[in-house]
Amino acid sequence: MMAKAGASAASGGKKGGKGGGGGDSAKDSAGEHGLGVTPINFLKDGKDPSVMPDEEYPEWLWNMQLPSLARLKRTKEDDYTLDEFRRFVQLDSREKIKRQNRSGKF
């Protein structure tokens, strides 16, 4: 008898009420792939984007992660691209400022 009460609470709890929404939006956005995806729609009448398998996304999407300062320090300066050099200068300056702030010397 206890399992039945627990199952009904887990399957939906209250019906109706303020801001109900039905609870299917997360299921719909996960699509048929069963991925745990957080809905990102914020428009009242909008719809969450559909989730596709990884193979259906363009290849460049997986290379968008920016290099870290540690990785940039390991790279020879002659081998930097312009974007990598700009990122290195930005991250290095940020690190120097943080170091100065911790030391209390200006």
Secondary structure, DSSP 8 states (H G I E B T S, - for coil): -HHHHHHHHHTT-S-SSTT--TT-HHHHHHGGGT--------STT--------GGGS-GGGGG-----HHHHHHS-GGG--HHHHHHHHHHHHHHHHHHHHHHT--
